[in-house]
Amino acid sequence: MARRGSILIILFIIGLILFDAIQQQYYINSFELTPEPVLLSDLLKTQSINWSVWGLMGIPFGFFIWRLLRSVRLQIHHYTIILFGVLSSVFLCVVLMSLISIWRQNLDLTTAIFSEFFVFFSFQKGLSFSMAYGMITILLNNHFQATKVKVQEAEIVNLTRTSEELAKNLLTKDEEPFLSIKTGSKISPIALREIIWIQADDYCVRIHSENKSYTLRKSMKALEEQLKPYRFIRIHRGALLNLHYVDQINFESSTVRLQNERELPISRSGIKTLKNQIKESSL
């Protein structure tokens, strides 16, 4: 992913250098802005120097964006910080290019001459440099998002594998654990492996299995303690989840998707419990 992003940035910059040089040659020669026609090779050299300045400023900018994306989840105010970083980097680029151009042309460094070059480079390079820094930000953000997805996928795979192994072990026991659901004068034994999740329902709980739902007069707290050894985790004050039926956990949106495609919310304490369980179960 990093190699692909680097190649995209290099191709993007080469395309901009070539475009800027061709465009500049066209205007200079078409409107006869200089006594002699300007060669494309000379313009390419100048543009390469300017973009080298961009690359120099891109090192601290890229490091800044890398640290920001690595440490936090982007919020609205972070985009303001990124915009400030882009504008600051472009400003420093324009200042350096102005000084380099004055030095290359053997001109005296005065306020008037510097202002003239500064305004010229601001209009000529400001937008393209900002776009290039924006592209770096997008590529780095995509890289971190892809990395997070891969980590979550690995955690889910390990969690599912562990749950399946536990389910197999439970099935090999002589006495398979179950809950007794009383309905009137009848009692229905429901195997724990068939229970997808348990929902709080006032003073009772709602048992959701693969094919049917049952009502049990028991507290969530009592069930949580009884079912904890069988890989049932309290992800919310109103939800007790059988980890065997987990399909995907999204810590960013605080939701868990079951194998029947139902999504359940996760509380802060539930997120902490899930992460600890994943850490203990991962190889």
Secondary structure as GFF3:
##gff-version 3
##sequence-region A 1 283
A	DSSP	alpha_helix	2	30	.	.	.	ID=ss1
A	DSSP	alpha_helix	40	71	.	.	.	ID=ss2
A	DSSP	alpha_helix	76	104	.	.	.	ID=ss3
A	DSSP	alpha_helix	111	171	.	.	.	ID=ss4
A	DSSP	beta_strand	178	183	.	.	.	ID=ss5
A	DSSP	beta_strand	186	191	.	.	.	ID=ss6
A	DSSP	three_ten_helix	192	194	.	.	.	ID=ss7
A	DSSP	beta_strand	195	201	.	.	.	ID=ss8
A	DSSP	beta_strand	204	209	.	.	.	ID=ss9
A	DSSP	beta_strand	213	216	.	.	.	ID=ss10
A	DSSP	alpha_helix	220	227	.	.	.	ID=ss11
A	DSSP	three_ten_helix	228	230	.	.	.	ID=ss12
A	DSSP	beta_strand	232	236	.	.	.	ID=ss13
A	DSSP	beta_strand	239	242	.	.	.	ID=ss14
A	DSSP	three_ten_helix	243	245	.	.	.	ID=ss15
A	DSSP	beta_strand	246	250	.	.	.	ID=ss16
A	DSSP	beta_strand	255	258	.	.	.	ID=ss17
A	DSSP	beta_strand	263	265	.	.	.	ID=ss18
A	DSSP	alpha_helix	268	281	.	.	.	ID=ss19
###
